[in-house]
Amino acid sequence: MPTEHEQTRMFRVGPDEEVPKARDVLLEVYQALQEKGYNPIYQIVGYILSGDPAYITSHKSARSLIRKLERDELLEELVRSYLEKEA
């Protein structure tokens, strides 16, 4: 039987820590990057490929917002959205 330190623990996100939807995050980050004069597509792709948060501006808290999600979640949303429009 596992000891107390070896047991799996579940952490629940509280109501004030609700995880945002990937689509909403991407749209907000896109807008913040655009407002700061960056090419949002290049910056978001750079972030997804490298994981380096420096690709994302801190304007409008975009950097902290995008880091609330895993990069694979962002990529899944992009692929889903693209394929749904093409189908």
C-alpha positions in Angstrom: 0.0 0.0 0.0 1.4 3.4 -0.9 2.5 5.8 1.8 0.9 9.2 2.2 3.6 10.8 0.0 3.2 8.2 -2.7 -0.5 8.5 -3.2 -1.9 10.3 -6.2 -3.5 13.6 -5.3 -6.1 15.5 -7.3 -6.1 19.2 -7.4 -9.3 21.0 -8.4 -9.4 24.4 -10.0 -11.5 26.7 -7.9 -14.1 29.1 -9.3 -11.6 32.0 -9.3 -9.0 29.9 -11.0 -11.2 28.7 -13.9 -9.1 27.5 -16.9 -10.0 29.6 -19.9 -10.9 28.0 -23.2 -8.1 27.7 -25.8 -10.1 29.6 -28.4 -10.6 32.5 -26.1 -7.0 32.6 -25.1 -5.8 32.5 -28.7 -8.1 35.3 -29.7 -7.1 37.6 -26.8 -3.4 36.9 -27.3 -3.8 37.5 -31.0 -5.4 40.9 -30.3 -2.8 41.9 -27.8 0.1 41.0 -30.2 -1.6 42.9 -33.0 -2.1 46.0 -30.8 1.6 46.0 -30.0 2.5 45.8 -33.7 3.7 42.2 -33.8 2.8 39.6 -36.4 0.5 37.5 -34.2 0.8 34.4 -36.3 4.6 34.3 -36.2 4.6 35.0 -32.5 2.1 32.4 -31.5 3.7 29.7 -33.7 7.1 30.6 -32.1 5.6 30.2 -28.7 3.9 26.9 -29.5 7.1 25.4 -31.1 9.6 26.6 -28.5 7.6 27.1 -25.3 9.5 30.4 -24.8 7.0 32.9 -23.3 9.1 35.8 -24.6 7.3 35.3 -27.9 4.1 36.6 -26.3 3.8 40.2 -25.2 2.8 41.0 -21.6 0.4 43.7 -22.9 -3.1 43.0 -21.6 -1.6 40.1 -19.6 -1.4 38.0 -22.7 1.7 36.2 -21.6 0.3 35.0 -18.3 -3.0 34.1 -20.0 -1.4 31.9 -22.6 0.6 30.1 -20.0 -2.5 28.9 -18.2 -2.9 26.4 -21.0 -0.6 23.6 -22.2 0.9 24.2 -25.7 -0.7 21.0 -26.9 -4.2 22.4 -26.0 -3.5 25.4 -28.1 -2.3 23.3 -31.0 -5.4 21.1 -30.7 -7.7 24.1 -30.9 -5.9 25.4 -34.0 -6.1 22.1 -35.8 -9.7 21.6 -34.8 -10.7 25.1 -36.0 -8.9 24.7 -39.3 -10.3 21.3 -40.1 -13.9 22.3 -39.1 -13.7 25.3 -41.5 -12.3 23.1 -44.3 -14.8 20.2 -43.9 
